[in-house]
Amino acid sequence: MGFLIGVGVGVVTQGVSTSSFFGMMASTGIAFTIFGHNRVELDFKLLANKDVSWWGGIVNVGYQYVF
């Protein structure tokens, strides 16, 4: 078992608009190793635009095969 934390920058789209804008992301979560090389992650990502006038959040469940 381990913990995840991260920050990032990139391009974000919002709502039904197809135009994109510069945004930021912060994430935190937890990861579990199953059967040696298989990792399941549960994390929460907080997204914001460059002006920090819009916020959004997403819960993510992911899988990775770790060599």
Secondary structure by P-SEA (a helix, b strand, c coil): cccccccbbbbbbcccccbbbbbcccccbbbbbccccbbbbbbbbbbbcccccbbbbbbbbbccccc
